[in-house]
Amino acid sequence: SMISGTLAAVLSVFVAVPAGWLLSRFRFPGRALIDTILDIPIVLPPLVVGLGLLILFQYWPLTAPLPVLRKSLNELVVYQVPAVVLAQFSVAAAFAVRTMKATFDEISPRCEQVALTLGCTWGQSFLRVAMPESARGMLTAFTLAWARALGEFGPLLVFAGATRNKTEVLSTTVFLELSIGDLEAAVAVSLIMVFAAVAVLLVTRMWGAKDVMV
């Protein structure tokens, strides 16, 4: 759970930082559509998200001319350890993008515009100006994505399964323990998840309070 959640959170931030910056700073055709698509994993029922991932990898459209490649991807990902990270990432990334977009919306673009007048490209202004200014937002996005990944269940159950000692994480452990009637073990694992969620909320609020004081 710790490894897969951390990997999913890192991937989420890696995608969310440039995506949030582009959505915040630029107006381009299709922006509203992209913004809406990014919210789909948040509003869809979790089981539907998992089903979508399952269909995507079992009927991968780009590999239709190459059935062998499609079969290999299916065998390497579906109901395997990579499916755990992808299922967690699919939802966590949406929360991370929302966080980073809100972060860049609150940061004045003036410094980036000054960097452009001094000869920087958009990419250089993003790396040298925007990213350092959004460091606190990146930490918040990471913690929220990690917490969301840790508690993910629906997509995991459908896309990765709940195989003991293989694709089992904390959320599916609760399900497995309840399915065999071991209520005490399910409660113990649930308490671990509750403590992790509270810790993440405390970290997020502490950083938010620092931002306000600054």
Disulfide bonds with the S-S distance in Angstrom:
none
